[in-house]
Amino acid sequence: MFRTSDIVLITVMLAAAAFTYKTKHDAEAKYDELRKIQTQARLEEDTISILKADWSLLTQPSRLQKLEERYNDELGLKPVNAPQLAEFADLPQRPLTIEGIVTDMAKADGGPDRTVTGAVKP
């Protein structure tokens, strides 16, 4: 009736059909995931373009001038003079060691002066 080769070929055919179905199902799932990501990216791009438009409206010089005139008494804004600008060389040099940075951070927080190991300095 059935030879061994027939049974083997039927088994191979069923395995190939199962593999094809699984591959198709996985590809469809990945395609759905891709569409969701593309939709999300499009939404983010739209949001960015809206935010850019809002930013350009908010930073218009004429609008800022009107706000400055309206709130001049409260803000006390004055034009910047050239001597008020500093050069890079005029800035104080910051410590470049971990210990110096940690010490400066501890002093800024008002806490005790600690080293990297956590021991409190007297």
DRENTORKOL-3810 file (N, C-alpha, C; in nm, 4 decimals):
REM DRENTORKOL-3810
@n.u->0.0829; n.v->-0.1165; n.w->0.0000; ca.u->0.0000; ca.v->0.0000; ca.w->0.0000; c.u->0.0888; c.v->0.1248; c.w->0.0000
@n.u->0.1370; n.v->0.1729; n.w->0.1168; ca.u->0.2306; ca.v->0.2846; ca.w->0.1217; c.u->0.3697; c.v->0.2309; c.w->0.1416
@n.u->0.4585; n.v->0.2831; n.w->0.0628; ca.u->0.5983; ca.v->0.2456; ca.w->0.0809; c.u->0.6612; c.v->0.3405; c.w->0.1819
@n.u->0.7751; n.v->0.3070; n.w->0.2295; ca.u->0.8475; ca.v->0.3895; ca.w->0.3258; c.u->0.8826; c.v->0.5245; c.w->0.2639
@n.u->0.9187; n.v->0.5240; n.w->0.1369; ca.u->0.9537; ca.v->0.6498; ca.w->0.0699; c.u->0.8322; c.v->0.7421; c.w->0.0595
@n.u->0.7116; n.v->0.6841; n.w->0.0408; ca.u->0.5906; ca.v->0.7660; ca.w->0.0362; c.u->0.5651; c.v->0.8341; c.w->0.1710
@n.u->0.5807; n.v->0.7598; n.w->0.2768; ca.u->0.5600; ca.v->0.8145; ca.w->0.4111; c.u->0.6616; c.v->0.9245; c.w->0.4395
@n.u->0.7859; n.v->0.9008; n.w->0.4011; ca.u->0.8908; ca.v->1.0017; ca.w->0.4223; c.u->0.8583; c.v->1.1278; c.w->0.3411
@n.u->0.8173; n.v->1.1144; n.w->0.2172; ca.u->0.7857; ca.v->1.2299; ca.w->0.1336; c.u->0.6633; c.v->1.3061; c.w->0.1863
@n.u->0.5630; n.v->1.2351; n.w->0.2361; ca.u->0.4457; ca.v->1.3008; ca.w->0.2930; c.u->0.4862; c.v->1.3791; c.w->0.4190
@n.u->0.5715; n.v->1.3199; n.w->0.5004; ca.u->0.6195; ca.v->1.3870; ca.w->0.6214; c.u->0.6989; c.v->1.5123; c.w->0.5857
@n.u->0.7845; n.v->1.5031; n.w->0.4857; ca.u->0.8621; ca.v->1.6195; ca.w->0.4414; c.u->0.7689; c.v->1.7268; c.w->0.3874
@n.u->0.6660; n.v->1.6871; n.w->0.3114; ca.u->0.5716; ca.v->1.7831; ca.w->0.2564; c.u->0.4944; c.v->1.8533; c.w->0.3683
@n.u->0.4499; n.v->1.7794; n.w->0.4699; ca.u->0.3799; ca.v->1.8398; ca.w->0.5829; c.u->0.4723; c.v->1.9340; c.w->0.6613
@n.u->0.5974; n.v->1.8962; n.w->0.6786; ca.u->0.6941; ca.v->1.9813; ca.w->0.7488; c.u->0.7186; c.v->2.1099; c.w->0.6695
@n.u->0.7291; n.v->2.0991; n.w->0.5384; ca.u->0.7497; ca.v->2.2175; ca.w->0.4540; c.u->0.6279; c.v->2.3091; c.w->0.4595
@n.u->0.5071; n.v->2.2512; n.w->0.4608; ca.u->0.3855; ca.v->2.3322; ca.w->0.4698; c.u->0.3789; c.v->2.4029; c.w->0.6052
@n.u->0.4147; n.v->2.3322; n.w->0.7125; ca.u->0.4135; ca.v->2.3935; ca.w->0.8456; c.u->0.5173; c.v->2.5050; c.w->0.8536
@n.u->0.6355; n.v->2.4829; n.w->0.7968; ca.u->0.7408; ca.v->2.5837; ca.w->0.7960; c.u->0.6971; c.v->2.7063; c.w->0.7150
@n.u->0.6322; n.v->2.6845; n.w->0.6030; ca.u->0.5852; ca.v->2.7945; ca.w->0.5195; c.u->0.4789; c.v->2.8758; c.w->0.5928
@n.u->0.3866; n.v->2.8075; n.w->0.6606; ca.u->0.2815; ca.v->2.8761; ca.w->0.7354; c.u->0.3423; c.v->2.9598; c.w->0.8475
@n.u->0.4364; n.v->2.9008; n.w->0.9225; ca.u->0.5009; ca.v->2.9716; ca.w->1.0334; c.u->0.5781; c.v->3.0924; c.w->0.9817
@n.u->0.6491; n.v->3.0779; n.w->0.8724; ca.u->0.7253; ca.v->3.1887; ca.w->0.8148; c.u->0.6321; c.v->3.3004; c.w->0.7696
@n.u->0.5212; n.v->3.2646; n.w->0.7077; ca.u->0.4239; ca.v->3.3648; ca.w->0.6627; c.u->0.3640; c.v->3.4380; c.w->0.7819
@n.u->0.3302; n.v->3.3634; n.w->0.8856; ca.u->0.2726; ca.v->3.4237; ca.w->1.0058; c.u->0.3730; c.v->3.5188; c.w->1.0719
@n.u->0.4992; n.v->3.4790; n.w->1.0834; ca.u->0.6022; ca.v->3.5649; ca.w->1.1419; c.u->0.6250; c.v->3.6900; c.w->1.0573
@n.u->0.6228; n.v->3.6753; n.w->0.9256; ca.u->0.6432; ca.v->3.7901; ca.w->0.8366; c.u->0.5282; c.v->3.8891; c.w->0.8499
@n.u->0.4055; n.v->3.8401; n.w->0.8612; ca.u->0.2903; ca.v->3.9285; ca.w->0.8793; c.u->0.2979; c.v->4.0018; c.w->1.0132
@n.u->0.3432; n.v->3.9331; n.w->1.1170; ca.u->0.3566; ca.v->3.9966; ca.w->1.2483; c.u->0.4624; c.v->4.1067; c.w->1.2433
@n.u->0.5732; n.v->4.0809; n.w->1.1758; ca.u->0.6784; ca.v->4.1821; ca.w->1.1620; c.u->0.6294; c.v->4.2999; c.w->1.0777
@n.u->0.5525; n.v->4.2727; n.w->0.9752; ca.u->0.4982; ca.v->4.3793; ca.w->0.8907; c.u->0.4024; c.v->4.4677; c.w->0.9713
@n.u->0.3183; n.v->4.4061; n.w->1.0556; ca.u->0.2292; ca.v->4.4835; ca.w->1.1421; c.u->0.3092; c.v->4.5707; c.w->1.2390
@n.u->0.4149; n.v->4.5141; n.w->1.2941; ca.u->0.5010; ca.v->4.5899; ca.w->1.3847; c.u->0.5665; c.v->4.7069; c.w->1.3114
@n.u->0.6097; n.v->4.6840; n.w->1.1886; ca.u->0.6706; ca.v->4.7888; ca.w->1.1077; c.u->0.5709; c.v->4.9010; c.w->1.0800
@n.u->0.4472; n.v->4.8660; n.w->1.0482; ca.u->0.3446; ca.v->4.9680; ca.w->1.0235; c.u->0.3176; c.v->5.0514; c.w->1.1484
@n.u->0.3169; n.v->4.9872; n.w->1.2652; ca.u->0.2963; ca.v->5.0612; ca.w->1.3903; c.u->0.4118; c.v->5.1583; c.w->1.4138
@n.u->0.5331; n.v->5.1146; n.w->1.3894; ca.u->0.6499; ca.v->5.2011; ca.w->1.4087; c.u->0.6484; c.v->5.3161; c.w->1.3094
@n.u->0.6104; n.v->5.2886; n.w->1.1850; ca.u->0.6023; ca.v->5.3951; ca.w->1.0855; c.u->0.4951; c.v->5.4977; c.w->1.1224
@n.u->0.3827; n.v->5.4506; n.w->1.1735; ca.u->0.2758; ca.v->5.5408; ca.w->1.2167; c.u->0.3230; c.v->5.6270; c.w->1.3327
@n.u->0.3924; n.v->5.5650; n.w->1.4276; ca.u->0.4447; ca.v->5.6386; ca.w->1.5417; c.u->0.5494; c.v->5.7410; c.w->1.4966
@n.u->0.6357; n.v->5.7046; n.w->1.4026; ca.u->0.7367; ca.v->5.7975; ca.w->1.3513; c.u->0.6704; c.v->5.9150; c.w->1.2800
@n.u->0.5675; n.v->5.8873; n.w->1.2025; ca.u->0.4944; ca.v->5.9938; ca.w->1.1333; c.u->0.4299; c.v->6.0888; c.w->1.2343
@n.u->0.3735; n.v->6.0336; n.w->1.3411; ca.u->0.3127; ca.v->6.1149; ca.w->1.4459; c.u->0.4188; c.v->6.2019; c.w->1.5135
@n.u->0.5360; n.v->6.1448; n.w->1.5408; ca.u->0.6439; ca.v->6.2221; ca.w->1.6030; c.u->0.6928; c.v->6.3324; c.w->1.5104
@n.u->0.7027; n.v->6.3039; n.w->1.3818; ca.u->0.7449; ca.v->6.4062; ca.w->1.2853; c.u->0.6428; c.v->6.5197; c.w->1.2796
@n.u->0.5144; n.v->6.4852; n.w->1.2831; ca.u->0.4106; ca.v->6.5879; ca.w->1.2835; c.u->0.4185; c.v->6.6728; c.w->1.4105
@n.u->0.4416; n.v->6.6069; n.w->1.5226; ca.u->0.4543; ca.v->6.6785; ca.w->1.6494; c.u->0.5742; c.v->6.7727; c.w->1.6463
@n.u->0.6854; n.v->6.7261; n.w->1.5908; ca.u->0.8049; ca.v->6.8099; ca.w->1.5814; c.u->0.7784; c.v->6.9307; c.w->1.4934
@n.u->0.7105; n.v->6.9096; n.w->1.3815; ca.u->0.6833; ca.v->7.0238; ca.w->1.2931; c.u->0.5893; c.v->7.1239; c.w->1.3605
@n.u->0.4934; n.v->7.0767; n.w->1.4372; ca.u->0.4043; ca.v->7.1671; ca.w->1.5104; c.u->0.4821; c.v->7.2442; c.w->1.6158
@n.u->0.5713; n.v->7.1749; n.w->1.6873; ca.u->0.6513; ca.v->7.2422; ca.w->1.7894; c.u->0.7458; c.v->7.3452; c.w->1.7278
@n.u->0.8011; n.v->7.3144; n.w->1.6107; ca.u->0.8866; ca.v->7.4119; ca.w->1.5425; c.u->0.8070; c.v->7.5349; c.w->1.5025
@n.u->0.6853; n.v->7.5146; n.w->1.4552; ca.u->0.6004; ca.v->7.6282; ca.w->1.4182; c.u->0.5662; c.v->7.7121; c.w->1.5419
@n.u->0.5337; n.v->7.6459; n.w->1.6528; ca.u->0.5060; ca.v->7.7184; ca.w->1.7769; c.u->0.6282; c.v->7.7972; c.w->1.8221
@n.u->0.7451; n.v->7.7336; n.w->1.8137; ca.u->0.8688; ca.v->7.8001; ca.w->1.8555; c.u->0.8962; c.v->7.9236; c.w->1.7691
@n.u->0.8745; n.v->7.9118; n.w->1.6399; ca.u->0.8995; ca.v->8.0270; ca.w->1.5536; c.u->0.8018; c.v->8.1403; c.w->1.5838
@n.u->0.6788; n.v->8.1067; n.w->1.6195; ca.u->0.5823; ca.v->8.2108; ca.w->1.6569; c.u->0.6198; c.v->8.2755; c.w->1.7906
@n.u->0.6630; n.v->8.1933; n.w->1.8857; ca.u->0.6949; ca.v->8.2456; ca.w->2.0179; c.u->0.8220; c.v->8.3305; c.w->2.0197
@n.u->0.9126; n.v->8.3065; n.w->1.9267; ca.u->1.0396; ca.v->8.3782; ca.w->1.9279; c.u->1.0472; c.v->8.4885; c.w->1.8237
@n.u->0.9340; n.v->8.5316; n.w->1.7728; ca.u->0.9346; ca.v->8.6429; ca.w->1.6786; c.u->0.9801; c.v->8.7693; c.w->1.7503
@n.u->1.0747; n.v->8.8421; n.w->1.6914; ca.u->1.1255; ca.v->8.9623; ca.w->1.7578; c.u->1.0167; c.v->9.0641; c.w->1.7917
@n.u->0.9180; n.v->9.0809; n.w->1.7040; ca.u->0.8122; ca.v->9.1791; ca.w->1.7326; c.u->0.7315; c.v->9.1373; c.w->1.8552
@n.u->0.7035; n.v->9.0100; n.w->1.8700; ca.u->0.6293; ca.v->8.9603; ca.w->1.9861; c.u->0.7119; c.v->8.9790; c.w->2.1131
@n.u->0.8405; n.v->8.9437; n.w->2.1055; ca.u->0.9267; ca.v->8.9584; ca.w->2.2217; c.u->0.9415; c.v->9.1049; c.w->2.2618
@n.u->0.9457; n.v->9.1946; n.w->2.1637; ca.u->0.9555; ca.v->9.3378; ca.w->2.1924; c.u->0.8310; c.v->9.3854; c.w->2.2661
@n.u->0.7133; n.v->9.3398; n.w->2.2222; ca.u->0.5883; ca.v->9.3784; ca.w->2.2887; c.u->0.5848; c.v->9.3259; c.w->2.4322
@n.u->0.6302; n.v->9.2032; n.w->2.4517; ca.u->0.6337; ca.v->9.1470; ca.w->2.5868; c.u->0.7316; c.v->9.2221; c.w->2.6757
@n.u->0.8451; n.v->9.2591; n.w->2.6175; ca.u->0.9440; ca.v->9.3342; ca.w->2.6946; c.u->0.8882; c.v->9.4689; c.w->2.7364
@n.u->0.8180; n.v->9.5350; n.w->2.6468; ca.u->0.7589; ca.v->9.6643; ca.w->2.6786; c.u->0.6493; c.v->9.6506; c.w->2.7842
@n.u->0.5717; n.v->9.5446; n.w->2.7760; ca.u->0.4617; ca.v->9.5233; ca.w->2.8699; c.u->0.5137; c.v->9.4924; c.w->3.0109
@n.u->0.6174; n.v->9.4082; n.w->3.0205; ca.u->0.6657; ca.v->9.3626; ca.w->3.1503; c.u->0.8005; c.v->9.4254; c.w->3.1877
@n.u->0.8321; n.v->9.5398; n.w->3.1316; ca.u->0.9608; ca.v->9.6036; ca.w->3.1566; c.u->0.9782; c.v->9.6390; c.w->3.3041
@n.u->0.8740; n.v->9.6891; n.w->3.3680; ca.u->0.8848; ca.v->9.7275; ca.w->3.5081; c.u->0.9088; c.v->9.6062; c.w->3.5979
@n.u->0.8422; n.v->9.4955; n.w->3.5705; ca.u->0.8563; ca.v->9.3763; ca.w->3.6537; c.u->0.9902; c.v->9.3072; c.w->3.6313
@n.u->1.0341; n.v->9.2993; n.w->3.5068; ca.u->1.1557; ca.v->9.2250; ca.w->3.4747; c.u->1.2825; c.v->9.3075; c.w->3.4933
@n.u->1.2736; n.v->9.4356; n.w->3.4690; ca.u->1.3901; ca.v->9.5208; ca.w->3.4819; c.u->1.4998; c.v->9.4862; c.w->3.3826
@n.u->1.4624; n.v->9.4538; n.w->3.2612; ca.u->1.5612; ca.v->9.4165; ca.w->3.1596; c.u->1.6290; c.v->9.5410; c.w->3.1048
@n.u->1.7589; n.v->9.5273; n.w->3.0807; ca.u->1.8361; ca.v->9.6368; ca.w->3.0233; c.u->1.9213; c.v->9.5803; c.w->2.9108
@n.u->1.9567; n.v->9.6609; n.w->2.8127; ca.u->2.0452; ca.v->9.6122; ca.w->2.7065; c.u->2.1816; c.v->9.5733; c.w->2.7628
@n.u->2.2430; n.v->9.4758; n.w->2.7005; ca.u->2.3743; ca.v->9.4276; ca.w->2.7439; c.u->2.4811; c.v->9.5154; c.w->2.6812
@n.u->2.5716; n.v->9.5638; n.w->2.7657; ca.u->2.6840; ca.v->9.6427; ca.w->2.7166; c.u->2.8003; c.v->9.5501; c.w->2.6828
@n.u->2.8888; n.v->9.5963; n.w->2.5974; ca.u->3.0021; ca.v->9.5146; ca.w->2.5557; c.u->3.0912; c.v->9.4738; c.w->2.6720
@n.u->3.1192; n.v->9.5587; n.w->2.7728; ca.u->3.2051; ca.v->9.5150; ca.w->2.8838; c.u->3.1423; c.v->9.4062; c.w->2.9704
@n.u->3.0137; n.v->9.3843; n.w->2.9589; ca.u->2.9488; ca.v->9.2811; ca.w->3.0387; c.u->2.9734; c.v->9.1411; c.w->2.9837
@n.u->3.0214; n.v->9.1313; n.w->2.8614; ca.u->3.0485; ca.v->9.0014; ca.w->2.8016; c.u->3.1873; c.v->8.9560; c.w->2.8424
@n.u->3.2039; n.v->8.8281; n.w->2.8727; ca.u->3.3320; ca.v->8.7737; ca.w->2.9172; c.u->3.3932; c.v->8.6880; c.w->2.8075
@n.u->3.5226; n.v->8.6826; n.w->2.8063; ca.u->3.5958; ca.v->8.5944; ca.w->2.7163; c.u->3.6150; c.v->8.4604; c.w->2.7856
@n.u->3.6483; n.v->8.3603; n.w->2.7089; ca.u->3.6695; ca.v->8.2266; ca.w->2.7650; c.u->3.7852; c.v->8.2277; c.w->2.8643
@n.u->3.8902; n.v->8.3031; n.w->2.8362; ca.u->4.0066; ca.v->8.3074; ca.w->2.9246; c.u->3.9734; c.v->8.3731; c.w->3.0582
@n.u->3.8685; n.v->8.4555; n.w->3.0649; ca.u->3.8305; ca.v->8.5225; ca.w->3.1892; c.u->3.7585; c.v->8.4306; c.w->3.2871
@n.u->3.7112; n.v->8.3182; n.w->3.2408; ca.u->3.6378; ca.v->8.2269; ca.w->3.3278; c.u->3.7343; c.v->8.1545; c.w->3.4209
@n.u->3.6930; n.v->8.1265; n.w->3.5447; ca.u->3.7818; ca.v->8.0541; ca.w->3.6366; c.u->3.8000; c.v->7.9101; c.w->3.5905
@n.u->3.9198; n.v->7.8575; n.w->3.6180; ca.u->3.9492; ca.v->7.7206; ca.w->3.5755; c.u->3.8842; c.v->7.6231; c.w->3.6728
@n.u->3.8184; n.v->7.5211; n.w->3.6190; ca.u->3.7500; ca.v->7.4218; ca.w->3.7008; c.u->3.8439; c.v->7.3055; c.w->3.7275
@n.u->3.8287; n.v->7.2387; n.w->3.8415; ca.u->3.9146; ca.v->7.1227; ca.w->3.8696; c.u->3.8823; c.v->7.0086; c.w->3.7737
@n.u->3.9858; n.v->6.9399; n.w->3.7318; ca.u->3.9662; ca.v->6.8309; ca.w->3.6370; c.u->3.9872; c.v->6.6945; c.w->3.7007
@n.u->3.9927; n.v->6.6868; n.w->3.8326; ca.u->4.0069; ca.v->6.5585; ca.w->3.9003; c.u->3.8743; c.v->6.5205; c.w->3.9632
@n.u->3.8539; n.v->6.3944; n.w->3.9816; ca.u->3.7311; ca.v->6.3451; ca.w->4.0430; c.u->3.7212; c.v->6.3976; c.w->4.1859
@n.u->3.8319; n.v->6.3963; n.w->4.2581; ca.u->3.8304; ca.v->6.4430; ca.w->4.3963; c.u->3.7901; c.v->6.5901; c.w->4.4033
@n.u->3.8450; n.v->6.6716; n.w->4.3114; ca.u->3.8117; ca.v->6.8137; ca.w->4.3101; c.u->3.6654; c.v->6.8370; c.w->4.2776
@n.u->3.6136; n.v->6.7621; n.w->4.1830; ca.u->3.4736; ca.v->6.7775; ca.w->4.1446; c.u->3.3824; c.v->6.7352; c.w->4.2594
@n.u->3.4159; n.v->6.6218; n.w->4.3250; ca.u->3.3345; ca.v->6.5737; ca.w->4.4367; c.u->3.3408; c.v->6.6736; c.w->4.5517
@n.u->3.4601; n.v->6.7288; n.w->4.5772; ca.u->3.4749; ca.v->6.8274; ca.w->4.6838; c.u->3.3921; c.v->6.9513; c.w->4.6544
@n.u->3.3978; n.v->6.9998; n.w->4.5312; ca.u->3.3191; ca.v->7.1172; ca.w->4.4936; c.u->3.1698; c.v->7.0895; c.w->4.5052
@n.u->3.1269; n.v->6.9690; n.w->4.4673; ca.u->2.9851; ca.v->6.9350; ca.w->4.4769; c.u->2.9412; c.v->6.9297; c.w->4.6229
@n.u->3.0264; n.v->6.8741; n.w->4.7104; ca.u->2.9920; ca.v->6.8656; ca.w->4.8521; c.u->2.9841; c.v->7.0048; c.w->4.9133
@n.u->3.0751; n.v->7.0933; n.w->4.8744; ca.u->3.0727; ca.v->7.2296; ca.w->4.9266; c.u->2.9498; c.v->7.3042; c.w->4.8763
@n.u->2.9124; n.v->7.2810; n.w->4.7517; ca.u->2.7956; ca.v->7.3489; ca.w->4.6950; c.u->2.6671; c.v->7.3023; c.w->4.7633
@n.u->2.6621; n.v->7.1736; n.w->4.8045; ca.u->2.5441; ca.v->7.1212; ca.w->4.8725; c.u->2.5396; c.v->7.1622; c.w->5.0185
@n.u->2.6511; n.v->7.2151; n.w->5.0705; ca.u->2.6548; ca.v->7.2558; ca.w->5.2106; c.u->2.6803; c.v->7.1398; c.w->5.3033
@n.u->2.7092; n.v->7.0237; n.w->5.2483; ca.u->2.7363; ca.v->6.9067; ca.w->5.3303; c.u->2.8811; c.v->6.9002; c.w->5.3704
@n.u->2.9189; n.v->6.7983; n.w->5.4472; ca.u->3.0579; ca.v->6.7835; ca.w->5.4883; c.u->3.1462; c.v->6.7549; c.w->5.3682
@n.u->3.2736; n.v->6.7889; n.w->5.3825; ca.u->3.3710; ca.v->6.7681; ca.w->5.2764; c.u->3.4105; c.v->6.6218; c.w->5.2760
@n.u->3.3751; n.v->6.5488; n.w->5.1707; ca.u->3.4016; ca.v->6.4050; ca.w->5.1620; c.u->3.4954; c.v->6.3762; c.w->5.0459
@n.u->3.5701; n.v->6.2704; n.w->5.0609; ca.u->3.6543; ca.v->6.2251; ca.w->4.9505; c.u->3.5772; c.v->6.1196; c.w->4.8756
@n.u->3.6399; n.v->6.0612; n.w->4.7716; ca.u->3.5740; ca.v->5.9611; ca.w->4.6881; c.u->3.5419; c.v->5.8373; c.w->4.7687
@n.u->3.6269; n.v->5.8029; n.w->4.8698; ca.u->3.6037; ca.v->5.6817; ca.w->4.9483; c.u->3.4907; c.v->5.6962; c.w->5.0470
@n.u->3.4460; n.v->5.8205; n.w->5.0697; ca.u->3.3344; ca.v->5.8413; ca.w->5.1604; c.u->3.3789; c.v->5.8824; c.w->5.2997
@n.u->3.5098; n.v->5.8865; n.w->5.3271; ca.u->3.5579; ca.v->5.9267; ca.w->5.4580; c.u->3.5404; c.v->6.0766; c.w->5.4744
@n.u->3.4983; n.v->6.1187; n.w->5.5917; ca.u->3.4774; ca.v->6.2604; ca.w->5.6182; c.u->3.6095; c.v->6.3229; c.w->5.6569
@n.u->3.6448; n.v->6.4331; n.w->5.5911; ca.u->3.7658; ca.v->6.5060; ca.w->5.6267; c.u->3.7375; c.v->6.5918; c.w->5.7484
@n.u->3.8320; n.v->6.6030; n.w->5.8404; ca.u->3.8093; ca.v->6.6859; ca.w->5.9601; c.u->3.8076; c.v->6.8331; c.w->5.9256
END
